[in-house]
């Protein structure tokens, strides 16, 4: 009887563990790509502080970094809220970068 009560109590407990997918060689490449893009974006941020004309390149790499982070969150870590946030901010940054680039260099504003 005691075993039955114990098994019922254990059945009611919900364990919330984050399930991560087993890493493949392809996933490891994307993790390394994220690391490389993060360091490159940090370097471009420092360069942007010194020279403000680097905003286009900095914004481009920041948007790409966020999209790679969104991919890693979805495929490897399975954090859907972070995936949506990174995707939206990354796409908005890339669109803003394109509009700013076209406005300055193509139209000549």
C-alpha positions as CSV (number, residue, x, y, z in Angstrom):
1,X,0.0,0.0,0.0
2,X,2.9,2.4,0.8
3,X,4.5,1.7,-2.6
4,X,1.2,2.5,-4.3
5,X,0.9,5.9,-2.5
6,X,4.5,6.6,-3.3
7,X,4.0,5.9,-7.0
8,X,0.9,8.1,-7.1
9,X,2.8,11.0,-5.5
10,X,5.6,10.6,-8.0
11,X,3.1,10.5,-10.8
12,X,1.6,13.8,-9.8
13,X,5.0,15.6,-9.7
14,X,5.8,17.3,-12.9
15,X,9.4,17.7,-13.6
16,X,10.2,20.6,-15.9
17,X,13.5,19.9,-17.5
18,X,14.8,21.6,-20.6
19,X,15.2,19.0,-23.3
20,X,18.1,19.7,-25.5
21,X,18.6,17.8,-28.7
22,X,21.7,15.7,-29.1
23,X,24.3,17.7,-30.9
24,X,25.3,16.8,-34.4
25,X,28.3,18.1,-36.4
26,X,26.0,20.5,-38.1
27,X,24.8,22.0,-34.8
28,X,28.4,22.4,-33.6
29,X,29.2,24.3,-36.7
30,X,26.3,26.7,-35.9
31,X,27.5,27.1,-32.3
32,X,31.0,28.0,-33.6
33,X,29.5,30.4,-36.1
34,X,27.5,32.1,-33.3
35,X,30.7,32.5,-31.3
36,X,32.6,33.9,-34.2
37,X,29.8,36.3,-35.1
38,X,29.5,37.4,-31.5
39,X,33.2,38.3,-31.3
40,X,33.0,40.0,-34.7
41,X,29.9,42.0,-33.7
42,X,31.6,43.1,-30.4
43,X,34.7,44.3,-32.4
44,X,32.4,46.1,-34.9
45,X,30.7,47.8,-31.9
46,X,34.0,49.1,-30.6
47,X,34.8,50.3,-34.1
48,X,31.4,51.9,-34.4
49,X,32.0,53.9,-31.2
50,X,35.2,55.3,-32.8
51,X,33.8,55.8,-36.3
52,X,30.0,56.3,-36.5
53,X,30.0,55.5,-40.3
54,X,30.4,51.8,-39.4
55,X,26.7,51.6,-38.3
56,X,25.7,49.8,-41.4
57,X,28.2,47.0,-41.0
58,X,27.6,46.7,-37.3
59,X,23.8,46.5,-37.7
60,X,24.2,43.9,-40.5
61,X,26.4,41.6,-38.4
62,X,24.2,42.2,-35.3
63,X,21.1,41.1,-37.2
64,X,22.8,38.0,-38.7
65,X,24.2,37.1,-35.2
66,X,20.7,37.3,-33.7
67,X,19.3,35.1,-36.5
68,X,21.9,32.5,-35.9
69,X,21.2,32.7,-32.1
70,X,17.5,32.2,-32.9
71,X,18.3,29.1,-35.0
72,X,20.4,27.7,-32.2
73,X,17.7,28.4,-29.6
74,X,15.1,26.6,-31.7
75,X,17.1,23.6,-32.8
76,X,19.4,22.9,-29.9
77,X,18.0,24.5,-26.8
78,X,14.3,24.5,-27.7
79,X,13.5,27.8,-26.1
80,X,10.7,29.1,-28.2
81,X,10.2,32.5,-26.6
82,X,13.9,33.4,-27.0
83,X,13.7,32.2,-30.6
84,X,10.8,34.5,-31.4
85,X,12.5,37.5,-29.7
86,X,15.8,37.0,-31.4
87,X,14.2,36.4,-34.8
88,X,12.0,39.5,-34.6
89,X,14.8,41.8,-33.5
90,X,17.3,40.3,-36.0
91,X,14.8,40.8,-38.9
92,X,14.0,44.3,-37.8
93,X,17.7,45.2,-37.6
94,X,18.4,43.8,-41.1
95,X,15.4,45.7,-42.6
96,X,16.4,48.9,-40.8
97,X,20.0,48.5,-42.1
98,X,18.8,48.0,-45.6
99,X,16.5,51.0,-45.5
100,X,19.3,53.2,-44.0
101,X,21.8,52.0,-46.5
102,X,19.5,52.6,-49.5
103,X,18.5,56.0,-48.1
104,X,22.0,57.2,-47.7
105,X,23.9,55.7,-50.6
106,X,21.3,55.1,-53.3
107,X,19.0,58.0,-52.9
108,X,21.7,60.3,-51.6
109,X,19.7,61.7,-48.7
